[in-house]
Amino acid sequence: MINIYNEIKEEMRTGDILQWQSYSIIGSLIRWKTKVNDVSKEDMPNHSSMIIRLSEWEGLERRRYHTEAMERGVYPNILSNRISNFQGKIWWLPLKEEWNEKREEIGMRLIECWGKEYDYKSLAWQLIGKVSIDVRKMFCSEVVKFALVGEKGIAPNPVELEKYNFHKFKKLFFDSK
């Protein structure tokens, strides 16, 4: 088992991307349908979320939150709680330095997404073709792209988010195996 979360959590900042690879049947299906030829199966995510720092609510524990779209909709969650029950791998993709001045703006767009319903219909279509970002209902990589660039347009899948090259590096920080 790999878990270096406590070693890197102080470096995580609003706007940093998290890529998730679950060991579930649904996660495997998403990876199979969104396969990208130049990404190995071991490094392929099926879910994305984004760090948001809420300093007033971090407390003495220095909690980290992330915003993700799940079956209940788009909401913030305490990252350590999510990790504690997760079966799979998680990578941290910190934004490049040129994004630092946009982190507050990214956080505001993330908060705009909170409470949105999960977009099951677009996710199903995304497995067949491509869909446009719709901010009324959202799925995971839609939330991340919208928060980063504030525009609608074509919604990427989790693997495609990495191709935009927003991040400095990709670091595996959790693996439940």
QUIVEN-V236409 format. One record per helix or strand of 2 or more residues. SS is the DSSP state (h for helix, s for strand). FROM is the first residue (numbers start at 1). TO is the last residue. Records with the same first field share a line. If there is no record, write none. Layout:
BEGIN
SS = FROM-TO + FROM-TO
END
This chain:
BEGIN
s = 2-3 + 17-22 + 47-52 + 65-70 + 73-78 + 88-93 + 117-118 + 137-138 + 171-175
h = 5-11 + 25-33 + 41-43 + 55-58 + 79-84 + 97-113 + 120-128 + 140-149 + 158-163
END
